[in-house]
Amino acid sequence: MRRTQFQELTGLEHPIVQGPFGGGLSTVALTSLVSNHGGLGSFGAHLLKGEAIIDLARELRAATDKPFALNLWVGDQGVRGDQFSHDDFERVWSVMAPFYAHYGIAKPEQPSAFLPRFEDQVEAVLEARPAVFSFVFGIPAPSILAECSKRGILTLGAATTAAEGSALDAAGVDIILATGFEAGGHRPAFLAPPEENLIGTLPLTREIASRVRKPVIAAGGLSDGDSVRGALALGAGGAQLGTAFVACKESGTVDAHREVLFSERSRRTVLTRAYSGRLARGVPNRVIAEMEKHPPPPFPVQSWFFAKLKAAAMAAGDEDFLALYAGQGAPLLKHRSAAALMASLIERLQ
């Protein structure tokens, strides 16, 4: 196939993007492998502090000399630590306590902040100078986008609607990710509640591509070479795959998650706020059943409490309290290694 506008802009050999995963699912091994095979490896860094982002970029450059992306969640969204009262914290703890006890986790102290400061993270990304700075849940300030341009960092923003795509375009973002409701993980809406933005990947890609002149990347439910070809035929300059890469041995998830992805259970996914307080798609399990009995606390409070449970479940190889992120293309998964997946995608794109 002929090179796309996205490939010309980024210098990539193939129009393939590995989705960025937070919460320990991204790894240097996976990101660098995708980049070394001619795609755009991505690393979800939204839980990392500035110094850790600098160290991460150093590790990635030691593993690949090809372009890679660092991904952040825009802004200090949700409640801050100083906005969440002691009584509010105790109410959440009363729900979480039995699940913590199941894993022998002690009651945590209320933090002064639930997430690192976005401004500090951006400073680190600017210093690290990845080929691409990708982001979700909004648009960075004009000064940040201008500084990226000055430093030769391409920007890539996620849209869940055509209106969001147009907003990213008007702001001067270099590449627009059209992410349909089929996608696993979080719905990164920012102009309206995510429940109002459940548009399919293909119509969304087509609509955004018809409105903007920037390269558009299709994401959501894409898991093999045929789905990538379909997205390119509708005007996309590239395709982002998430679940297909999470399922590979090089990702940071555990075998219990991978086995669910390759099982019949992956045929049913749901949208839930159980994982973080934000809407996300995954395979139903105990954590969804239990958490949805109660009104979820706001993001990032739920995310902070759940992270400790998820870490304990991963250490135990127990799926009950894992975030079983999965897109609607999971039943089509075939490859358990990123090298095999990349080879299959590249072959189909010839």
N, C-alpha and C positions, 0 to 999 in steps of 0.2 A: 504494500500500500504506500501511497505517496506521503511524504512528511506533512504533518499538520502545522497550523499556526502555533500551537502550544509547543511542539517540538522545536520549531525554529526559534521561539523566544527563549526556551530553557536550554537548548542544546542537547536534549535527551535523544537517545537512540530509538526508544520505543515510547508510545503514548500511554504509558501505564504508571499509575500512581498508587503507592501503598498507603492505605488510610492510616492516619496517626491515632494511636491508642494511648489513653492515659491510664492511671492506676496500676502501673507496673506491667502492662501488656506490651508496650513497645520495648524493643531491645536494640542494642547496637548491632547485634548479629543480623537481625532481620532487616533493619534499615539499610545497613551497608550492603547486604547481599542484593537487595532490590536495586540499589544504585549501581552496584558493580555489574549487574546484568542489563543496564541500560535504561531502567525505569527511574522514577523518583521515589526513593525511600523517604519515609517520614517518621518523626518521633514526636509523640504527644508529651509535651513538657509542662502542662498547665499546673501540675502539683509540685514542680521543682522550684526551689529558690534560685536567685540569680547566680550564685557561685556554682551551684550544681549544673546549671545550664551551660556555663562556660566550660566546666569539666566535661560535660556530655559532648559538646561540640569538638573538644580536643580528642575524645575517644573516637568519635565518628570519623574525623579526619585521619586518624591513624589507621582506620579500617577501610576507608575509601577515598579516592581522589576525585570522585564523581559528585554531581549535584545531589544535595539532600535538603529536606525541609524540616524546620522546627515549628511546632504548632502550639499556640496558646489559646486560652479562652479570654475573650475581650473583657476588660474591666473588672473591678472588684464587685461583681454582681452578687445579688442576694444580700442577706443580713451580715453585718460585721460582728465580730466578737463583742464589741462594746454596745451593740444594739440588742443583744440577746440576753434577757435578764436571767438571774439565778433561778427564779421560779420556772421560767420557760425551759431552762436546761434540765431542771429536775423532772418536769413533765415528760420530756423526751426520754430521759433516763428510765423512768418508770416503765416505759414500753420496751426499751432495749435491754434492761437488766436481765431478764430470763435468758435471752440469747447470748449475752456476754457470759453468763454463768455456765451455759452449755459448753463453752470453750475455756472456761477458767480464766476469763479476762477480768481484771480488776476494774472498778469504776474509774473512769478517767477524770482528770481535773478539767474544769471548764477553761478552754484556751482564750487567750487575748485576741487571737485571730484564727479563723477557720481555714484560710487559704493564704498563700504568699501574695504580696502586693503585685498587681499587674504591672505597675510602673517599673518596679525593680526587675521583673522578668523581662520586660521590653528592653531595658537598658542592657541586659545581658545578651539578648538576641542581637541587638545592634552591634555589640562588641564582638560577638561570635561570628557575625556575617555569614550565615548560611546562604546557599544559593536562593532559597525560598523561605519566606516567613509566612506560614499559613495560620489562619485564625478562624474561630467560630464564635457564635453568639454576639455578633455585632461588627462594628467598623472602628478600627483604631483612630485616634485623633489625627487631623490633617498633618500636624507636626511630625507624628510618628511615620506616616506614609511618606512624607517628604524626606525624612532622614533615611528611610529605607532606600528610596530612589537615589539619594546622594551617595550611599554606600554600595550601590549596585546589588541590592537585595530585592528580588522580585516578591510581590505580595500576592497572596491567594486567599480569598475570602469565601465563606460558605453562605449559600442562599437556599431557603426552603420555599420561596415564592418568586414569581417574576418581579414583584415590587422590590424584594430584597436584592435581587440581581441587578435591577436598575439603580438601586441606591449604592451598591458596591461600585458599579460602573461610573456613576457620577462622582464618587469620591476619588476616583483615580486608581482603584485597585487593579493590578495587572492581569489577574486570572480569576475567573469566577467558577466556583464549585456549585453545580446544581445538584442538591442532595434530596432525593425523593423519599417518600415515607416508607419505602421498602427497606431502607438502610437499617442495619443493626446499630446499637449504641444510641447516643443522644440526638434529639432533634434540635438543631442549633438555630431555632427561630429567633428573630430579634425585633421585628416590627409588629408582631401580633402573637398571641398565645400559640404555642405549638400545636394544640389541638385543632386550631383553625387553619393550619398549614399542611394538611396531609395530602399533598399532591404527588402523583407518581413520577418516577425518575424520567421516563421517556417524554411525556408531555411537558414536564418542567424544563428538561434540557432543550427541547425543541423551541419552547416559547422564549427562554432566555437567549438562546443562540440567535433567534430572529430579531431580538431587540438590541443587542450589544455587538460591538466589533472586537471586543476582547476575547481571548480564548476561553472556552467554556469546558469544564470537566464534568462528566456525568458520574454520579455516585448513587448507590442504593440498589441492592438486589443484583448487582453484577458479579458474577462468580466464575465466568469462563470466557474463552475467546470469542464465542458466538455472541454473547451479550455485549462484549466490548465492541465488536464490529457493528452491532445494531446501534449502539450509542453514537459511534462515529458517523454512521449513515444519517443520523438525525441532526447532525451539525456540531457534535462535540469534537473538541480537539484532542481529547484524551479521556481515559476512564479511571476512576478510583475504585479499588477493591479493598474492602475491609475484612469482612468475615472470612473470606477465602485465605487471607494472610494470617488472621488470628488462629485459624485451624492448623497452621503449619508448626512444625516442631521448633522453629526458631523464634516464635513469639513468646511472650512472657506469661502466657496463661498456663494452666495445669492440664494434665491428661483428662481429668474428669470433665472439664469444659470441652476439650476436643472430642471426647467420645460422644457427648451429647450432640455436638455439631454434625457428627457422622452417623447419627442414629435417626430413627423414625421420628423422634421427638422434635427434631428441628423443623418439621413440617408445620408446627404451630408456634408462632411467636406472638407476643402481645406488647402493647405500649404500656409502660408503667412508670410511676414516680418512686417506686420502692428503693431503687438503687441510690439515688442522689437527691431526690426532691425535684428533679427535672425529668421531663418526659424522655424515655429511652425504650428501645426495642430489645427484647430478649426472650429466651425460652422460659416458660413458667416453671417455677420450682418453689421450695418452701419459703424462701425469703419474700417472694412476691405475695404468696398466699397470706403470710403472717403480717407483713407490713401494711397491706391494703385493708386490713381490719381497722386501721387507725388513720386519722387525717395525717398525712405526711408533714413533718416539719419542713420549713423552707430550706432551699439550697442556700449555702452549702452545709447547713447543720446536719441534715440527713446524710449527706455524702461523708462528712467527717466521722459520724458515729458508725456508718456502715463500713467504712474503710477498715476499721479494726476487726470487724467480724469477717470481712472478706479475706484479710490477710491470714487470719486464723484458719479459715476454711481451706484456703489454698495450701497452707502448711500441712493440714490434715488430709488433703486430697479429697475433701468432702464437698459435694456440689450444693448442699442445702442452702448455704449462705454465700454462694458465688454469684457474681453478676454474669449470667449466661448470655452475654451479648450475642445476637445473631440476626442477620438480615434475612429477608424472605427468599433469597437465593441459596440459602444453606443446603436444601435438599439436593442441589446439583454439585456439591463439593466432591472432588475426587482426589486431590493431592494433599499429602501430609508433609511435604517439604517445600520451602519457598523456591528452591532451585527448580524442582519439577514443575511447580505452578508457573513460574516465569517462562520456562521452556515451552510449556503448553500454550501460554498466551502468545508468545512471540511467534511460534509456528503457525498459529491460526491467523496472525496478522500479516503474514507474508503475502 
